[in-house]
Amino acid sequence: RRQRTSTIGVVVPDIENPHFGELVRSVEDQAFDAGYRVLVCNTDETAAKQRAYLEALIDERVLGVIISPSDPGDAQISRLLDLRIPVVACDREVADARADAVLADNVKAIRIAGDVLVAEGHVRIAFIGGRADVETGAERLAGYEMAMRAAQLEPLVFDGDFRLERAEAAGGGLLRRDPRPTALIVA
């Protein structure tokens, strides 16, 4: 039986997303300073690519895996845990309850942002969201819609797809609207 390496796997859905780039950089800095090495895996939001990377990390006998899953129910996550390889879900949950998780309350956070803007007197609050088929995108949209319903305001939702180019295009379109939004929440 092979010895575990001094390597940690980090699996993210989109390395081009600045959020995940910062996450990887922070993990890598801390791990390197502690004498560990990091293997970074980018899944491009695809289940098959995630599965292949998790299989590779199992083969490498990594010390642990930090994952923001594209497929939260991937059987390889449970296999890692069965092999006593710790798994920490970050930003998105995984289906196996044995994994630890570091998660934000996206619904509550965006709801609070909306409530604050309403309290400041804004009545045309636009939302540039991420992908609604991704857990964080759906949660943030739900929080925004809750805030707008509570304030009896019309939602102004635009798709940013968690991509800079799409968000910029949506923002440009918002600036051409008449009347323009007085506030903006960007997911």
Beta strands, then each sheet from edge to edge (+ up, - down):
strand 1: 7-12
strand 2: 37-42
strand 3: 64-67
strand 4: 87-90
strand 5: 100-102
strand 6: 125-129
strand 7: 156-159
strand 8: 183-186
sheet 1: 2+ 1+ 3+ 4+ 5+
sheet 2: 7+ 6+ 8+
end
